[in-house]
């Protein structure tokens, strides 16, 4: 669905509430009625904290979200799925760092977390398709990803590559809406000459369906003729 190459002419898919946007078209994949993100047994105090915390902390580099935890790695280590050649080896061999500072191969993390093959592989043993979707607000935060992908909904395991990027000629601004839990949400705005830091979440079909269900107030849109630099931080962008 999405080709990412650091050049004009690339496409980008993401959830947004566009007001005046060029080269944007809405995508309406099959799904149940969007219902937003519901956190069970949440107190009013917790809900207020969640609203005020938006868009939530996120690592300063790319990371793998796995079963509620973020494992970081240098942007330069990332190999896009389009270059995996039908194997998970490039992903499994990533050297990642846990919150406590310990490092290991991602394969070790997957084994330790009990991630089943079916979370990443189809029945024929090939990697499941991963759709890269822009994360411009809370979807780049491990805290929010933990709410959207709880392990009780995905017993086989949750693995989401979250890749740091630079999107040119756009900016991230406040959207003209309030979320169901009270936060002022984000959207993209065309801004010629601006470069903004965003992330990409690579989602399997099952995770993409769940993400789509939680984005009740947004439209899933495809941007064309944009320049998106994958695996690049704003600090190192020239």
C-alpha positions in Angstrom: 0.0 0.0 0.0 2.8 2.4 0.8 6.2 3.0 -0.7 8.7 4.8 1.5 11.7 6.3 -0.2 13.3 9.6 0.8 12.2 11.4 -2.3 9.4 13.4 -3.7 6.7 11.1 -5.1 6.5 8.8 -2.2 3.1 8.0 -0.5 2.3 8.1 3.1 -0.7 6.7 5.0 -1.9 8.0 8.4 -4.8 9.0 10.6 -5.6 12.6 10.4 -8.3 15.3 10.4 -7.4 17.4 7.4 -8.9 20.9 6.9 -7.1 22.2 3.9 -4.8 19.5 2.5 -3.2 19.0 -0.9 -2.8 15.5 -2.5 -4.7 13.7 0.2 -7.4 11.0 -0.2 -9.4 9.1 2.4 -9.1 5.4 2.7 -12.1 3.5 4.1 -11.0 -0.2 4.7 -13.6 -2.7 5.9 -14.0 -2.5 9.7 -16.5 -2.5 12.5 -17.8 0.8 13.6 -15.0 2.9 15.1 -15.5 3.1 18.8 -12.5 5.0 20.1 -10.2 3.7 22.8 -11.9 2.5 25.9 -9.8 1.7 29.0 -11.8 -0.6 31.3 -12.1 0.3 35.0 -10.4 3.6 34.5 -11.0 6.1 37.3 -11.8 9.8 36.7 -8.3 10.7 38.0 -6.6 8.2 35.7 -8.7 9.5 32.7 -7.7 13.1 33.5 -4.0 12.0 33.7 -4.4 10.3 30.3 -5.9 13.4 28.8 -3.2 15.7 30.1 -0.4 13.3 29.1 -1.2 13.3 25.4 0.7 12.7 23.1 2.8 10.8 25.7 6.6 10.2 26.0 8.3 8.2 23.3 12.0 7.2 22.7 14.3 9.6 20.9 15.0 6.9 18.2 13.3 4.0 16.5 12.1 1.1 18.6 10.3 -2.2 18.6 7.1 -2.3 20.7 6.7 -5.8 22.0 4.1 -6.9 24.5 3.9 -3.6 26.3 7.6 -2.7 26.2 9.8 -0.5 24.0 13.2 -1.8 22.8 15.2 0.9 21.1 17.8 0.7 18.4 19.8 3.1 16.2 18.0 4.5 13.2 20.9 3.4 11.0 20.2 -0.3 11.9 16.7 -0.4 10.5 16.1 -2.4 7.3 12.6 -1.8 5.8 10.4 -4.8 5.3 10.6 -4.3 1.5 14.2 -5.5 1.8 13.6 -8.6 4.1 13.5 -11.0 1.1 10.8 -13.2 2.5 12.6 -13.7 5.9 12.4 -12.2 9.4 16.2 -12.4 9.8 16.8 -8.7 9.4 14.2 -8.0 12.2 15.3 -10.8 14.5 18.9 -9.8 14.3 18.3 -6.2 15.4 20.4 -5.3 18.4 18.0 -3.6 20.8 18.2 -1.9 24.2 15.6 -2.5 27.0 14.5 0.2 29.5 17.0 -1.1 32.0 19.9 -0.5 29.6 20.5 -4.2 28.8 21.1 -5.1 25.1 20.4 -8.3 23.1 19.1 -9.4 19.7 15.4 -8.9 19.1 15.1 -12.7 18.6 16.0 -13.1 22.3 13.3 -10.6 23.3 10.7 -12.4 21.2 11.6 -15.7 22.8 11.6 -14.2 26.3 8.2 -12.5 25.7 6.7 -15.7 24.4 5.8 -14.2 21.0 4.4 -17.0 18.8 5.3 -17.4 15.1 1.8 -16.6 14.1 2.2 -13.0 15.3 4.7 -12.3 12.5 4.4 -15.2 10.1 1.6 -16.6 7.9 0.7 -20.2 7.7 3.2 -20.8 4.9 6.1 -19.4 7.0 6.4 -16.1 5.2 6.4 -12.8 7.0 3.0 -11.3 7.3 2.5 -8.1 5.3 3.3 -5.0 7.3 1.6 -1.7 6.4 3.5 1.4 7.4 1.2 4.0 8.9 2.2 7.5 10.0 2.1 8.1 13.8 1.9 11.8 14.3 0.5 11.9 17.8 -0.1 9.4 20.6 0.3 6.3 18.4 4.1 6.8 18.6 4.0 6.5 22.4 4.6 3.1 24.0 2.1 4.0 26.7 -0.7 4.5 24.1 0.4 1.4 22.1 0.0 -0.6 25.3 -3.6 0.5 25.6 -4.4 -0.2 22.0 -2.7 -3.6 21.8 -3.2 -5.2 25.2 -1.8 -8.7 25.4 -5.2 -10.2 26.4 -6.5 -9.2 22.9 -3.4 -10.6 21.2 -2.3 -13.8 23.0 0.1 -14.7 20.2 2.0 -11.5 21.0 2.4 -7.9 19.7 5.3 -6.8 17.7 5.3 -3.3 16.2 8.3 -1.7 14.6 8.0 2.1 15.3 10.4 4.0 13.0 11.5 7.6 13.4 11.1 9.7 10.3 11.2 13.2 8.9 8.2 14.4 6.9 8.9 17.5 4.8 6.5 20.3 3.9 4.1 19.4 6.7 3.7 20.3 10.4 1.9 18.5 13.3 -0.7 20.8 14.8 -3.7 20.6 17.1 -6.8 19.1 15.5 -10.2 20.8 15.8 -11.6 18.1 18.1 -11.3 16.7 21.6 -10.8 13.0 22.1 -13.3 10.8 23.9 -11.1 11.0 27.0 -10.5 14.8 26.9 -7.2 15.4 25.2 -6.6 18.0 22.4 -5.5 15.7 19.6 -3.0 16.2 16.7 -3.3 16.3 12.9 -1.1 17.2 9.9 -1.1 20.6 8.2 0.5 21.4 4.9 3.4 23.8 5.7 5.8 24.4 2.8 9.4 24.5 3.9 8.8 22.8 7.2 10.3 19.5 8.3 8.6 17.7 11.2 9.6 14.6 13.2 7.1 11.8 13.0 7.1 8.0 13.3 5.9 5.1 11.3 4.1 2.1 12.9 4.5 -1.1 10.8 1.3 -3.1 11.5 0.2 -6.6 10.6 -3.3 -6.9 9.2 -4.7 -7.9 12.6 -3.0 -5.0 14.4 -4.0 -2.6 11.7 -7.7 -3.6 12.1 -7.4 -3.0 15.8 -5.7 0.4 15.3 -8.5 1.4 12.9 -11.1 0.4 15.4 -9.6 2.8 18.0 -9.3 5.8 15.7 -13.0 6.8 16.0 -12.7 10.6 15.2 -10.0 10.3 12.5 -9.9 9.5 8.8 -7.4 7.1 7.3 -5.8 9.1 4.5 -3.1 8.5 1.9 -0.8 11.4 1.0 0.8 11.4 -2.4 3.8 13.3 -3.8 5.4 13.8 -0.4 8.9 13.4 0.9 9.2 11.1 3.9 12.7 10.2 5.1 12.6 6.9 7.0 15.0 6.1 9.8 16.1 9.7 10.2 15.8 12.0 13.2 15.1 15.7 12.8 18.4 16.4 14.6 20.4 14.6 11.9 18.2 15.8 9.0 20.0 18.3 6.7 
